[in-house]
Amino acid sequence: MGSGVHPDEDDDGFGFETEAAEPAEQVSSVIAIIRIIAVLGMGLSISFGLFISLVGVKGLLVGVPSMLAAIPLFFLMQYAEKWAARGRL
């Protein structure tokens, strides 16, 4: 393949040589799905909680627990990634 250094392709005098990027580590499709679901769940629970909290005091009774629902989703995502790093997924 070569040395990994790519020369400047045009002749404008402003280019510089760059190192080739290292290939990214592959992620299991299960981890990708867990990440997508967790991020969507966190975003929806926080946005719904903020929206309902605008109603007033009664809205806070629903909005705050809804926003707190994002916390377990974050830890679910972290746990799944650690589990996959150990080779179990």
C-alpha positions, 0 to 999 in steps of 0.5 A: 500500500505504501507509506501512508503519506498522501501527497498534495494533489493540486499545485496551488502551493497551500497543501500539505502531506497528511497521514492516512487515518487508521481504520475505525474499530468495528461495532456489533450491530446489537450495540449499534441498535442499543445505542440508537434506542438509548439516544432516542429514548434519552432525547424523547424523555428529556424533551417531553419532560421539558415540554410538560414542565412548561404547564406549571406545577402539575406539569412538573409532577410528570415532567421531572420523572420523565426527564429522570427516565433518561438516566437509566437509558444512559447506564443501559448504553454504558453497560451494553458497551462494557459487555460487548468489550468483554466479548459477550455480545 
